[in-house]
């Protein structure tokens, strides 16, 4: 392993390999944290707080119900479909404790997307926010789902506040389309009826499945990455070894604006910082920037995770820029490239670093993180975590030299078991023990890894490779630009050219100015032929710009 060029930059305080024997399963992490932090606040949402002990009591009640009032058994799949609410982590930990396999589902999915995911996974049960139950009604007959548990936005907010919240959501804002589902059970009723009860312990081994984490389906049909308890536990321990000295048990406050059904927030926010005993501030709707900033003001925070668009959006809010950042230790960006101008502005405004990390659903997710406590390098995804090897391969799956571009391959204990019921696709994405990510990367002169772009989003212009992220980075150098996405267009003869989609920060911005900025920073063939202004760009559930949907 001494041949790896990134070793010279590896943080001296972090071991390159660690023993992964602290936990056999995620239930052990949960139980240990409850024991260690009992009466401390675990979660806060809409100004309502819940201690570790209170979370545990609700988890026990739901486990008892699942084991005694349903036909579910260890290994069965259960779908969870809700935004960041207090009941979300409760349902996650309860399902894991019952030995079930969680199928995390984007609440904004259409009925068609739900149909695919539930049929593909063979889910037998679902816990769903009533706001989305109308879509379930439409496709339920085509699935194997027998057990339906419904919840409301106000369920965990207390008597009067919960009732008022539900009334406003249902009657005033009309956010709950009518639905008819037979034989449903209310989650709130389960907590009431099963209060004080405790389910039976389930023998859960490292290799047992914990999650079917469905990929975004950007290059085809959405696939379920099978993540075991061992995969997630390994990633928790890897991250802990990397950042452990920067955080104090029971003393941190973390902002969870990314949805916990996304792998980034699921592992980093929900599991890792539960292990640290942190107070976790759940943001249900981060797109409401004014409301988001009010939550940030009321909850001085030490750590925040997000994607580039989230950080950029906050930086464009006066209310955010006027916050007290004296307790903030760092921010961690992932899910998409963190742009240099955003990272620089973040550090200027908050006086704390915005570190970029990298991972995928298939890697639980963390594979690389920039060094914390100094030594990070803006514009890179950092260095591999302990017990993680990364190589760069050419199209023939031959490792390339340092400084050459190629596909990133990841080897480590956090790499998935495979895609659910798709052995051929699993085989196609593996090269020996290395998972081939589909991302083009490079190892720079200091041994840091950089993402160039997605392999399938590269634009071929006159025989030359153009990577959209490089053009996007150049365009964001113009201070009049708020957001940008770049993709390839096709000529009548099938050849490609570059086009840019821009959201203005300053209304005076012209297409000619965008082109001029590009000419100053890029070779001629990389300069966009077309520039289109938009009020907004299409984004994924976590705020990642979806280039394929730009038209």
C-alpha positions in Angstrom: 0.0 0.0 0.0 3.0 2.3 0.3 2.7 2.8 -3.5 -0.4 4.9 -3.2 0.5 8.5 -4.0 -2.0 10.0 -1.5 -0.1 8.5 1.5 2.3 11.5 1.6 -0.7 13.8 2.3 -2.5 11.5 4.8 -3.2 13.2 8.1 -0.6 12.0 10.6 -3.2 11.6 13.4 -5.4 9.3 11.4 -4.4 5.6 11.1 -4.5 4.3 7.5 -6.1 1.1 8.7 -8.3 0.6 11.7 -9.9 -2.4 13.4 -13.6 -2.6 12.5 -14.8 -4.5 15.5 -16.5 -1.8 17.6 -20.0 -2.7 16.4 -21.6 -5.8 14.9 -24.7 -4.0 13.8 -26.4 -0.7 13.9 -28.6 -1.7 16.8 -25.5 -1.8 19.0 -24.7 1.8 18.0 -28.2 2.9 18.9 -28.3 1.1 22.2 -24.9 2.3 23.3 -25.8 5.9 22.5 -29.0 5.7 24.4 -27.1 4.4 27.4 -24.4 7.1 27.1 -26.6 10.1 26.5 -30.0 9.2 27.9 -31.6 12.5 29.0 -29.7 14.7 26.5 -31.6 16.0 23.5 -31.2 13.8 20.5 -33.5 15.5 18.0 -35.3 18.8 17.6 -37.9 19.7 14.9 -40.3 22.6 14.7 -39.1 23.7 18.2 -40.0 20.3 19.8 -37.2 18.4 21.4 -36.8 14.7 22.1 -34.2 13.0 24.3 -32.3 9.9 23.6 -34.4 8.1 26.2 -37.7 9.3 24.6 -36.5 8.2 21.2 -35.7 4.8 22.6 -39.1 4.4 24.3 -40.9 5.1 21.0 -38.5 2.8 19.1 -39.3 0.0 21.6 -43.1 0.5 21.2 -42.9 0.4 17.4 -40.6 -2.7 17.5 -43.2 -4.5 19.7 -46.0 -3.6 17.3 -44.0 -4.8 14.2 -43.2 -8.1 15.9 -46.6 -8.8 17.4 -49.2 -7.1 15.2 -47.9 -7.7 11.8 -46.6 -10.7 9.7 -43.2 -9.2 9.2 -40.1 -11.2 10.0 -36.4 -10.6 9.9 -35.1 -9.8 6.4 -38.5 -8.5 5.1 -38.4 -5.1 3.3 -40.2 -2.1 4.7 -40.5 1.2 2.9 -40.2 4.5 4.7 -41.5 7.6 2.9 -41.4 10.9 4.8 -39.3 14.1 5.1 -37.2 15.1 8.1 -39.6 14.8 11.0 -39.1 13.5 14.6 -40.7 10.2 13.7 -38.3 9.5 10.9 -35.2 8.5 12.9 -37.6 6.6 15.3 -38.9 4.5 12.4 -35.4 4.0 11.0 -34.0 2.6 14.3 -37.1 0.6 15.1 -37.1 -1.2 11.7 -33.4 -2.0 12.1 -34.0 -3.2 15.6 -36.8 -5.5 14.3 -34.4 -7.0 11.8 -36.2 -5.5 8.8 -34.5 -4.1 5.7 -35.3 -0.4 5.0 -36.3 0.8 1.6 -35.8 4.6 1.8 -38.1 6.4 -0.5 -38.2 10.0 -1.7 -41.5 11.5 -0.6 -41.8 13.4 -3.8 -41.7 10.3 -6.0 -44.5 10.0 -8.5 -46.8 6.9 -8.3 -44.8 5.4 -11.2 -41.5 5.8 -9.4 -43.0 4.3 -6.2 -44.4 1.4 -8.2 -40.9 0.5 -9.6 -39.2 0.8 -6.2 -41.8 -1.2 -4.3 -42.2 -3.9 -6.9 -38.4 -4.2 -7.4 -37.7 -4.4 -3.6 -40.6 -6.7 -2.8 -41.5 -4.4 0.1 -44.1 -6.0 2.4 -44.8 -2.9 4.5 -44.7 0.8 4.5 -44.6 3.7 6.9 -45.8 6.8 5.0 -46.6 10.4 5.6 -50.3 10.9 4.8 -49.5 13.7 2.4 -48.2 11.1 -0.1 -50.7 8.3 0.6 -52.8 9.1 -2.5 -49.9 7.9 -4.7 -49.7 4.7 -2.7 -53.4 4.1 -3.2 -52.8 4.3 -7.0 -50.2 1.5 -7.1 -50.8 -0.5 -4.0 -52.5 -3.4 -5.9 -49.4 -4.0 -7.9 -47.1 -4.4 -4.9 -46.7 -7.0 -2.1 -47.4 -4.4 0.6 -49.7 -5.7 3.3 -48.9 -3.5 6.3 -49.5 0.2 6.0 -48.7 2.6 8.8 -49.6 6.3 8.3 -48.2 9.3 10.1 -48.9 13.1 10.0 -46.6 16.1 10.2 -48.0 17.0 13.6 -47.8 13.5 15.1 -44.8 14.2 17.4 -45.4 17.9 18.1 -47.6 17.5 21.2 -51.3 17.8 21.7 -52.3 21.4 20.8 -49.4 22.2 18.5 -49.7 18.9 16.7 -53.5 19.4 16.2 -53.1 22.9 14.9 -50.2 21.9 12.6 -52.3 19.1 11.1 -55.3 21.3 10.7 -53.3 23.9 8.8 -51.6 21.3 6.7 -54.9 19.5 5.8 -57.5 22.3 5.7 -55.6 25.6 5.1 -52.7 24.6 2.9 -54.5 21.6 1.5 -51.3 19.5 1.4 -53.0 16.2 1.9 -54.8 15.0 -1.2 -57.8 12.7 -0.4 -57.0 9.0 -0.3 -58.6 5.7 0.6 -56.5 2.9 2.0 -57.9 0.0 3.9 -56.5 -1.6 7.0 -54.1 1.2 7.9 -52.7 1.9 11.3 -51.8 5.3 12.7 -48.2 5.6 13.9 -49.4 7.9 16.7 -51.9 5.2 17.9 -49.1 2.6 17.9 -47.0 4.8 20.2 -50.0 5.2 22.5 -51.2 1.5 22.5 -47.7 0.0 22.8 -46.2 2.5 25.3 -43.9 0.8 27.8 -43.7 -2.4 25.7 -40.5 -3.8 24.4 -39.9 -6.1 21.5 -37.7 -9.2 21.4 -34.0 -8.9 20.6 -33.2 -10.0 17.1 -29.9 -11.7 16.3 -28.4 -9.4 13.6 -25.0 -10.1 12.1 -22.7 -7.8 10.1 -23.6 -9.4 6.8 -27.3 -9.0 7.3 -29.0 -6.5 5.0 -29.9 -3.1 6.6 -30.9 -0.9 3.6 -31.9 -1.1 0.0 -30.7 2.3 -1.0 -32.0 3.1 -4.4 -29.8 5.1 -6.8 -31.1 8.1 -8.5 -31.5 6.3 -11.8 -29.6 9.0 -13.7 -28.3 6.5 -16.3 -31.1 4.1 -16.4 -33.6 2.3 -14.1 -33.1 3.0 -10.4 -31.3 0.1 -8.7 -31.3 -0.9 -5.0 -27.8 -0.9 -3.5 -27.7 -3.6 -0.8 -26.0 -2.1 2.2 -25.4 -4.4 5.2 -25.2 -3.6 8.8 -21.4 -4.2 8.4 -21.2 -1.7 5.5 -22.7 1.1 7.5 -21.0 0.3 10.8 -17.6 0.2 8.9 -18.3 3.6 7.4 -19.3 5.0 10.9 -16.0 3.8 12.3 -14.0 5.1 9.3 -15.5 8.6 9.7 -15.1 8.5 13.4 -11.4 7.8 13.0 -11.1 10.7 10.5 -13.0 13.4 12.4 -13.2 12.0 16.0 -10.7 14.3 17.5 -12.6 17.4 16.3 -15.9 16.6 18.1 -16.9 16.0 21.7 -19.4 13.4 22.8 -22.6 14.9 23.9 -21.5 18.5 23.1 -22.3 19.0 19.4 -25.3 20.5 17.5 -25.7 19.3 13.9 -28.0 20.8 11.3 -29.8 18.1 9.2 -31.2 19.9 6.2 -30.5 17.1 3.8 -33.3 14.4 3.9 -32.4 11.4 5.9 -33.7 9.1 3.2 -30.6 10.2 1.2 -27.5 8.2 2.0 -25.4 11.2 2.9 -27.6 12.4 5.7 -28.7 8.8 6.6 -25.1 7.8 7.6 -23.5 11.1 8.5 -26.3 12.9 10.3 -28.6 10.1 11.5 -26.1 7.4 12.5 -22.7 9.0 13.0 -23.9 11.9 15.0 -26.3 9.8 17.0 -23.2 7.9 18.0 -21.6 11.2 19.1 -24.6 12.1 21.2 -25.2 15.3 19.2 -28.3 17.4 19.3 -29.7 16.9 15.8 -31.8 19.8 14.4 -34.1 18.4 11.7 -35.1 20.8 8.9 -38.3 19.6 7.3 -38.3 22.1 4.4 -34.9 23.7 3.7 -36.2 25.3 0.5 -38.0 27.7 2.8 -34.8 29.7 3.2 -36.3 32.3 5.5 -37.7 29.6 7.9 -34.5 27.7 7.6 -32.4 30.7 8.7 -34.8 31.3 11.7 -34.1 27.7 12.8 -30.3 28.3 12.4 -30.6 31.5 14.5 -32.4 29.7 17.3 -30.0 26.8 17.3 -26.3 27.8 17.4 -24.7 24.9 15.6 -21.2 23.3 15.4 -21.6 21.3 12.3 -23.7 21.3 9.1 -23.9 19.0 6.1 -25.2 19.9 2.7 -24.8 20.2 -1.1 -23.3 23.1 -3.0 -26.7 24.5 -3.9 -27.8 24.6 -0.3 -24.6 26.4 0.9 -24.9 28.8 -2.1 -28.5 29.5 -1.3 -27.7 30.2 2.4 -24.9 32.6 1.4 -27.4 34.6 -0.6 -29.6 35.2 2.4 -28.9 38.3 4.5 -30.4 36.6 7.5 -27.8 33.8 7.2 -24.8 36.1 6.8 -25.8 37.9 10.0 -25.8 34.8 12.2 -23.4 34.1 15.0 -21.0 31.5 13.7 -18.7 31.4 16.8 -19.6 27.8 17.6 -19.4 26.5 14.0 -16.5 24.1 13.6 -17.0 23.0 10.0 -19.4 22.3 7.2 -19.2 19.2 5.1 -20.3 19.2 1.4 -21.1 16.2 -0.8 -23.7 14.9 -3.2 -22.3 17.2 -6.0 -19.1 19.2 -6.5 -18.6 22.1 -4.1 -17.6 25.0 -6.2 -14.5 26.9 -5.3 -16.3 30.3 -5.2 -18.9 28.9 -2.8 -16.3 27.3 -0.5 -14.3 30.6 -0.4 -17.3 32.7 0.3 -18.5 30.3 3.0 -15.1 30.5 4.8 -15.2 34.3 4.5 -18.7 34.6 6.0 -18.5 31.9 8.7 -14.8 31.9 9.5 -14.9 28.1 9.3 -14.1 25.7 6.4 -16.4 24.0 4.0 -14.8 20.7 3.4 -15.7 18.5 0.4 -16.3 14.8 0.8 -17.1 12.1 -1.8 -19.2 9.0 -1.8 -22.1 7.2 -3.4 -25.1 5.1 -2.3 -23.0 2.1 -3.2 -20.3 3.0 -0.7 -22.4 3.7 2.4 -21.5 6.6 1.3 -18.2 8.1 2.5 -15.0 7.1 0.5 -13.0 10.3 0.7 -13.0 13.4 3.0 -10.7 16.4 3.1 -8.5 16.5 6.3 -10.2 18.3 9.2 -8.4 20.7 11.5 -6.2 22.0 8.7 -4.6 20.6 5.6 -7.7 20.5 3.5 -7.5 21.4 -0.2 -10.3 23.4 -1.9 -11.4 22.0 -5.2 -10.7 18.4 -4.2 -12.7 15.6 -2.6 -9.9 14.9 -0.2 -8.2 11.6 0.7 -9.4 8.1 1.1 -10.8 7.1 4.5 -9.0 4.4 6.5 -9.2 0.9 5.1 -10.1 2.4 1.7 -8.1 2.1 -1.5 -8.9 4.2 -4.6 -7.5 3.8 -8.0 -8.0 5.5 -11.3 -8.7 3.2 -14.3 -8.8 3.9 -18.1 -11.6 2.5 -20.4 -9.8 -0.8 -20.5 -9.8 -1.0 -16.7 -6.0 -0.5 -16.5 -4.8 1.7 -13.7 -3.4 5.0 -14.9 -0.5 7.1 -13.6 -0.9 9.9 -11.1 -2.1 13.0 -12.9 -4.0 11.2 -15.6 -7.8 11.1 -15.8 -9.9 8.0 -15.6 -12.7 6.3 -13.8 -12.6 6.2 -10.0 -12.6 2.7 -8.5 -13.2 2.2 -4.7 -12.3 -0.8 -2.6 -13.2 -1.0 1.1 -15.5 -2.5 3.7 -18.1 0.2 3.0 -18.7 -1.0 -0.6 -22.2 -2.5 -1.1 -22.9 -6.2 -1.3 -24.3 -5.6 -4.8 -27.5 -4.4 -6.6 -30.7 -6.1 -5.4 -31.6 -9.0 -7.7 -29.3 -7.7 -10.5 -26.2 -9.9 -10.6 -25.3 -8.9 -14.1 -25.3 -5.2 -13.3 -23.4 -5.9 -10.1 -20.7 -7.7 -12.1 -20.5 -4.9 -14.6 -19.7 -2.3 -12.0 -17.0 -4.3 -10.2 -13.4 -4.7 -11.3 -12.0 -7.3 -8.9 -12.7 -5.8 -5.4 -13.0 -2.3 -6.8 -16.4 -0.7 -7.4 -16.3 1.4 -10.6 -18.2 4.6 -9.8 -18.9 6.1 -13.2 -17.1 9.2 -12.1 -14.0 10.6 -13.9 -11.3 11.6 -11.4 -7.7 12.4 -11.1 -5.0 12.3 -8.4 -3.2 15.6 -8.2 0.4 16.4 -7.5 -0.2 16.3 -3.7 -2.1 13.0 -3.7 -5.5 14.6 -3.4 -8.4 13.3 -5.4 -10.4 15.5 -7.7 -13.7 14.7 -9.5 -13.7 15.8 -13.1 -17.2 14.7 -14.0 -19.7 11.9 -14.5 -18.4 9.6 -17.3 -21.7 9.6 -19.1 -22.2 13.4 -19.0 -19.0 14.2 -20.8 -19.4 16.2 -24.0 -17.4 15.2 -27.1 -16.6 18.4 -29.1 -14.6 17.9 -32.3 -12.9 14.8 -30.8 -12.0 16.6 -27.5 -13.5 15.7 -24.1 -15.3 18.5 -22.4 -16.4 18.0 -18.8 -19.4 20.1 -17.8 -18.2 20.8 -14.3 -15.1 22.5 -15.7 -17.3 24.8 -17.7 -19.6 25.4 -14.8 -16.7 26.3 -12.6 -15.5 28.9 -15.1 -19.0 30.5 -15.5 -19.4 30.8 -11.7 -16.3 33.0 -11.7 -18.7 35.7 -12.9 -20.2 37.3 -9.7 -23.5 37.9 -11.6 -24.2 34.2 -11.8 -26.2 32.4 -9.1 -26.4 28.9 -10.5 -25.3 27.2 -13.7 -25.7 23.8 -15.4 -23.8 22.6 -18.5 -24.7 19.8 -20.9 -24.1 18.8 -24.5 -26.3 19.6 -27.4 -26.4 17.7 -30.7 -26.0 19.1 -34.2 -28.0 17.6 -37.1 -25.0 15.4 -38.0 -24.8 13.9 -34.5 -21.8 15.9 -33.4 -21.9 17.7 -30.0 -21.5 21.2 -28.7 -21.6 22.8 -25.3 -24.6 24.7 -23.9 -25.0 26.4 -20.6 -28.2 27.1 -18.5 -27.7 30.0 -16.1 -29.7 31.5 -13.2 -28.9 35.2 -12.8 -27.8 36.7 -9.5 -27.7 40.1 -11.2 -30.4 40.8 -13.8 -28.0 42.9 -15.9 -26.1 39.7 -16.9 -26.0 39.1 -20.6 -25.2 36.0 -22.7 -22.2 37.9 -24.1 -20.8 38.3 -20.6 -21.1 34.6 -19.9 -19.3 33.8 -23.2 -16.6 36.3 -22.4 -16.0 34.8 -18.9 -15.6 31.4 -20.5 -13.2 32.7 -23.2 -11.1 34.2 -20.5 -10.9 30.8 -18.6 -11.3 28.1 -21.1 -9.9 26.7 -24.4 -12.1 27.7 -27.4 -13.8 24.3 -27.9 -15.0 24.3 -24.3 -16.8 27.6 -24.6 -20.6 27.2 -24.8 -22.2 27.8 -28.1 -25.5 28.5 -26.5 -26.4 30.2 -23.2 -30.0 29.9 -21.9 -31.2 31.9 -18.9 -33.7 30.3 -16.5 -35.5 31.3 -13.3 -34.4 28.0 -11.8 -32.7 24.8 -12.7 -34.1 21.3 -12.2 -32.8 19.7 -9.0 -32.9 16.3 -7.2 -34.4 15.8 -3.8 -31.1 17.0 -2.1 -30.6 20.0 -4.4 -28.2 18.5 -6.9 -28.6 20.1 -10.3 -30.0 17.5 -12.8 -28.3 18.3 -16.1 -30.3 15.7 -18.0 -33.5 17.6 -17.3 -32.3 20.9 -18.6 -33.9 21.8 -21.9 
